[in-house]
Amino acid sequence: RGLGMYQQSIDTLEESLALYKKHYSNVHYRVGWILVQLGDVFNKLGNPQKAKGSLENGLLIFQKCLPENHVSIGIALAYLGSCYRELGENEKSLDSLERSLKIHQQHFDKNHVKMGWILFHLASTYKALGKNHDAQKLYEKVLGIYARYSNEKNVESAHLLRDMAKIYIEKDRFDEAESFIAKSLKILEARHHVDAYKSLAVLGEIYLKKSAQFTGNKHNR
């Protein structure tokens, strides 16, 4: 049922897109924004190839009708950077995210949650490129930013908590990771939110890694 909400989102956005194209031009700002939203949903559903086309087209429209430092362009670049990383196009991911970061720095304080969001994705791309030291430095910054918002009891906070859990997994600090993902799940399950399945997947990963760690320690005795 939860995943059906994503499909409903796609259906609604595609219907809206058809109407905007009918009554406005194909390069209207709203057309670009719907394409970017569609791309984000496709990527969340694990279809980065389809997301890529939608995001690239949305970004092209933004670049035609908006100033080059507009925050909407920064958001589109961030989504696209995440999508490229999922496709293994890590250099493109790095370029998109660095451009997005420069735009966000013009609009938000360095400790704003949006900055943490960009830095988290940039760190993940560094890791994919094998730049583990740079990734860990950014992850530390993200933890510092997200800690300011993680006590809020809303869906965005649940997403932040899940990202924090992922960072602690990278650090092999599985008990802390489990604590954060449990808080994320509690918020999402109380709201019957579709994204609870993502937090459950992270929890499963934690259990697997804790099991492997325990087995390894047992053999080393």
Buried (B, 14 or more C-beta within 10 A) or exposed (E): EEEEEBEEBBEEBEEBBEEBBEEEEEBBBBBBBBBBBBBBBBBBBEBBEBBBBBBBBBBEBBBEBBEEEBBBBBBBBBBBBBBBBBBEBBEBBBBBBBBBBEBBBEEBEEEBBBBBBBBBBBBBBBBBBEBEEBBBEBBEBBBEBBEEBBEBEEBEBBBBBBBBBBBBBBEEEBEBBBBBBBBBBBBBEEBEBBBBEBBBEBBEBBEEBBEEEEEEEEEEE
